[in-house]
Structures are given as C-alpha cells and as structure tokens.
C-alpha cells in the first residue's frame, strides 16, 4: 500500500506541475509554432498568435490533467 501512495502522490505532483507550468512549457518548447490553426483564418496577426498560444496551453493543460487523474484514483483506492 505504501508503494501505491508514493506513486499516487508522484503522479499528482507531476500532473500539477505540468498544469501550472503550461505557459512556461509552451514558451520553452515553442509548441505554439507547431499548432495547426486553420479554423482561425479571419484573425489578424497578433490575435492569430495569441490564439495559437492559447490553444497550445490548453493542450498542455489537458495532458497535465490526464496525468493527475490516475493519481487521484490511486489516492482514493490507497486511503480507503
């Protein structure tokens, strides 16, 4: 049971760090340049860049939540 608790807290910690540091991760890895945003053709230059940045941050936050979710389930299971 102790191993499950350690794994659960590790998953929660990693997921929350990814979630809270999403903007920094996107800027450091230049992920906004790799985003395909064909649906935003009518936006101007700066609005288009902001849209791509927001879309990249949202994708990174989803990954963070998907990493945190098993940790939350493991905590519920380990502490019952």
Biotite code that builds the C-alpha atoms (Angstrom):
import biotite.structure as struc

atoms = struc.array([
    struc.Atom([0.000, 0.000, 0.000], chain_id="A", res_id=1, res_name="UNK", atom_name="CA", element="C"),
    struc.Atom([2.867, 2.366, 0.660], chain_id="A", res_id=2, res_name="UNK", atom_name="CA", element="C"),
    struc.Atom([4.088, 2.000, -2.915], chain_id="A", res_id=3, res_name="UNK", atom_name="CA", element="C"),
    struc.Atom([0.624, 2.948, -4.215], chain_id="A", res_id=4, res_name="UNK", atom_name="CA", element="C"),
    struc.Atom([0.616, 6.083, -2.073], chain_id="A", res_id=5, res_name="UNK", atom_name="CA", element="C"),
    struc.Atom([4.042, 7.107, -3.342], chain_id="A", res_id=6, res_name="UNK", atom_name="CA", element="C"),
    struc.Atom([3.026, 6.515, -6.959], chain_id="A", res_id=7, res_name="UNK", atom_name="CA", element="C"),
    struc.Atom([-0.245, 8.406, -6.441], chain_id="A", res_id=8, res_name="UNK", atom_name="CA", element="C"),
    struc.Atom([1.417, 11.464, -4.932], chain_id="A", res_id=9, res_name="UNK", atom_name="CA", element="C"),
    struc.Atom([4.115, 11.405, -7.616], chain_id="A", res_id=10, res_name="UNK", atom_name="CA", element="C"),
    struc.Atom([1.513, 11.365, -10.389], chain_id="A", res_id=11, res_name="UNK", atom_name="CA", element="C"),
    struc.Atom([-0.397, 14.191, -8.719], chain_id="A", res_id=12, res_name="UNK", atom_name="CA", element="C"),
    struc.Atom([2.768, 16.237, -8.306], chain_id="A", res_id=13, res_name="UNK", atom_name="CA", element="C"),
    struc.Atom([3.940, 15.740, -11.897], chain_id="A", res_id=14, res_name="UNK", atom_name="CA", element="C"),
    struc.Atom([0.482, 16.464, -13.307], chain_id="A", res_id=15, res_name="UNK", atom_name="CA", element="C"),
    struc.Atom([0.036, 19.598, -11.250], chain_id="A", res_id=16, res_name="UNK", atom_name="CA", element="C"),
    struc.Atom([3.494, 20.891, -12.198], chain_id="A", res_id=17, res_name="UNK", atom_name="CA", element="C"),
    struc.Atom([2.662, 20.382, -15.858], chain_id="A", res_id=18, res_name="UNK", atom_name="CA", element="C"),
    struc.Atom([-0.707, 22.048, -15.400], chain_id="A", res_id=19, res_name="UNK", atom_name="CA", element="C"),
    struc.Atom([0.565, 25.097, -13.521], chain_id="A", res_id=20, res_name="UNK", atom_name="CA", element="C"),
    struc.Atom([3.659, 25.472, -15.687], chain_id="A", res_id=21, res_name="UNK", atom_name="CA", element="C"),
    struc.Atom([1.853, 25.074, -19.016], chain_id="A", res_id=22, res_name="UNK", atom_name="CA", element="C"),
    struc.Atom([2.635, 28.590, -20.228], chain_id="A", res_id=23, res_name="UNK", atom_name="CA", element="C"),
    struc.Atom([6.331, 28.184, -19.447], chain_id="A", res_id=24, res_name="UNK", atom_name="CA", element="C"),
    struc.Atom([6.421, 24.757, -21.127], chain_id="A", res_id=25, res_name="UNK", atom_name="CA", element="C"),
    struc.Atom([4.773, 26.110, -24.272], chain_id="A", res_id=26, res_name="UNK", atom_name="CA", element="C"),
    struc.Atom([7.180, 29.054, -24.478], chain_id="A", res_id=27, res_name="UNK", atom_name="CA", element="C"),
    struc.Atom([10.307, 26.993, -23.799], chain_id="A", res_id=28, res_name="UNK", atom_name="CA", element="C"),
    struc.Atom([9.497, 24.256, -26.300], chain_id="A", res_id=29, res_name="UNK", atom_name="CA", element="C"),
    struc.Atom([7.961, 26.620, -28.899], chain_id="A", res_id=30, res_name="UNK", atom_name="CA", element="C"),
    struc.Atom([4.860, 24.451, -29.070], chain_id="A", res_id=31, res_name="UNK", atom_name="CA", element="C"),
    struc.Atom([2.706, 27.323, -30.344], chain_id="A", res_id=32, res_name="UNK", atom_name="CA", element="C"),
    struc.Atom([4.618, 27.236, -33.633], chain_id="A", res_id=33, res_name="UNK", atom_name="CA", element="C"),
    struc.Atom([3.583, 23.627, -34.199], chain_id="A", res_id=34, res_name="UNK", atom_name="CA", element="C"),
    struc.Atom([-0.136, 24.284, -33.697], chain_id="A", res_id=35, res_name="UNK", atom_name="CA", element="C"),
    struc.Atom([-2.322, 23.997, -36.783], chain_id="A", res_id=36, res_name="UNK", atom_name="CA", element="C"),
    struc.Atom([-4.969, 26.732, -36.598], chain_id="A", res_id=37, res_name="UNK", atom_name="CA", element="C"),
    struc.Atom([-6.680, 26.736, -39.976], chain_id="A", res_id=38, res_name="UNK", atom_name="CA", element="C"),
    struc.Atom([-10.046, 27.494, -38.386], chain_id="A", res_id=39, res_name="UNK", atom_name="CA", element="C"),
    struc.Atom([-8.868, 30.984, -37.352], chain_id="A", res_id=40, res_name="UNK", atom_name="CA", element="C"),
    struc.Atom([-8.201, 32.459, -40.781], chain_id="A", res_id=41, res_name="UNK", atom_name="CA", element="C"),
    struc.Atom([-10.102, 35.697, -40.144], chain_id="A", res_id=42, res_name="UNK", atom_name="CA", element="C"),
    struc.Atom([-7.910, 36.759, -37.202], chain_id="A", res_id=43, res_name="UNK", atom_name="CA", element="C"),
    struc.Atom([-5.229, 39.414, -37.542], chain_id="A", res_id=44, res_name="UNK", atom_name="CA", element="C"),
    struc.Atom([-1.528, 38.730, -36.938], chain_id="A", res_id=45, res_name="UNK", atom_name="CA", element="C"),
    struc.Atom([-1.325, 39.304, -33.188], chain_id="A", res_id=46, res_name="UNK", atom_name="CA", element="C"),
    struc.Atom([-4.736, 37.761, -32.499], chain_id="A", res_id=47, res_name="UNK", atom_name="CA", element="C"),
    struc.Atom([-3.718, 34.709, -34.510], chain_id="A", res_id=48, res_name="UNK", atom_name="CA", element="C"),
    struc.Atom([-0.504, 34.289, -32.477], chain_id="A", res_id=49, res_name="UNK", atom_name="CA", element="C"),
    struc.Atom([-2.472, 34.679, -29.228], chain_id="A", res_id=50, res_name="UNK", atom_name="CA", element="C"),
    struc.Atom([-4.996, 32.094, -30.449], chain_id="A", res_id=51, res_name="UNK", atom_name="CA", element="C"),
    struc.Atom([-2.217, 29.628, -31.248], chain_id="A", res_id=52, res_name="UNK", atom_name="CA", element="C"),
    struc.Atom([-0.615, 30.245, -27.826], chain_id="A", res_id=53, res_name="UNK", atom_name="CA", element="C"),
    struc.Atom([-3.926, 29.699, -26.026], chain_id="A", res_id=54, res_name="UNK", atom_name="CA", element="C"),
    struc.Atom([-4.605, 26.533, -27.987], chain_id="A", res_id=55, res_name="UNK", atom_name="CA", element="C"),
    struc.Atom([-1.138, 25.147, -27.191], chain_id="A", res_id=56, res_name="UNK", atom_name="CA", element="C"),
    struc.Atom([-1.513, 25.970, -23.484], chain_id="A", res_id=57, res_name="UNK", atom_name="CA", element="C"),
    struc.Atom([-4.891, 24.233, -23.401], chain_id="A", res_id=58, res_name="UNK", atom_name="CA", element="C"),
    struc.Atom([-3.411, 21.088, -24.944], chain_id="A", res_id=59, res_name="UNK", atom_name="CA", element="C"),
    struc.Atom([-0.588, 21.016, -22.388], chain_id="A", res_id=60, res_name="UNK", atom_name="CA", element="C"),
    struc.Atom([-3.078, 21.507, -19.545], chain_id="A", res_id=61, res_name="UNK", atom_name="CA", element="C"),
    struc.Atom([-5.149, 18.573, -20.816], chain_id="A", res_id=62, res_name="UNK", atom_name="CA", element="C"),
    struc.Atom([-2.034, 16.387, -20.711], chain_id="A", res_id=63, res_name="UNK", atom_name="CA", element="C"),
    struc.Atom([-1.384, 17.541, -17.138], chain_id="A", res_id=64, res_name="UNK", atom_name="CA", element="C"),
    struc.Atom([-4.910, 16.643, -16.076], chain_id="A", res_id=65, res_name="UNK", atom_name="CA", element="C"),
    struc.Atom([-4.662, 13.257, -17.763], chain_id="A", res_id=66, res_name="UNK", atom_name="CA", element="C"),
    struc.Atom([-1.512, 12.565, -15.744], chain_id="A", res_id=67, res_name="UNK", atom_name="CA", element="C"),
    struc.Atom([-3.136, 13.754, -12.499], chain_id="A", res_id=68, res_name="UNK", atom_name="CA", element="C"),
    struc.Atom([-6.286, 11.684, -12.941], chain_id="A", res_id=69, res_name="UNK", atom_name="CA", element="C"),
    struc.Atom([-4.758, 8.229, -12.274], chain_id="A", res_id=70, res_name="UNK", atom_name="CA", element="C"),
    struc.Atom([-3.004, 9.713, -9.240], chain_id="A", res_id=71, res_name="UNK", atom_name="CA", element="C"),
    struc.Atom([-6.331, 10.904, -7.857], chain_id="A", res_id=72, res_name="UNK", atom_name="CA", element="C"),
    struc.Atom([-7.898, 7.490, -8.411], chain_id="A", res_id=73, res_name="UNK", atom_name="CA", element="C"),
    struc.Atom([-4.940, 5.800, -6.730], chain_id="A", res_id=74, res_name="UNK", atom_name="CA", element="C"),
    struc.Atom([-5.306, 8.099, -3.725], chain_id="A", res_id=75, res_name="UNK", atom_name="CA", element="C"),
    struc.Atom([-8.967, 7.177, -3.407], chain_id="A", res_id=76, res_name="UNK", atom_name="CA", element="C"),
    struc.Atom([-8.027, 3.497, -3.602], chain_id="A", res_id=77, res_name="UNK", atom_name="CA", element="C"),
    struc.Atom([-4.995, 3.652, -1.269], chain_id="A", res_id=78, res_name="UNK", atom_name="CA", element="C"),
    struc.Atom([-6.671, 5.670, 1.501], chain_id="A", res_id=79, res_name="UNK", atom_name="CA", element="C"),
    struc.Atom([-9.985, 3.841, 1.690], chain_id="A", res_id=80, res_name="UNK", atom_name="CA", element="C"),
])
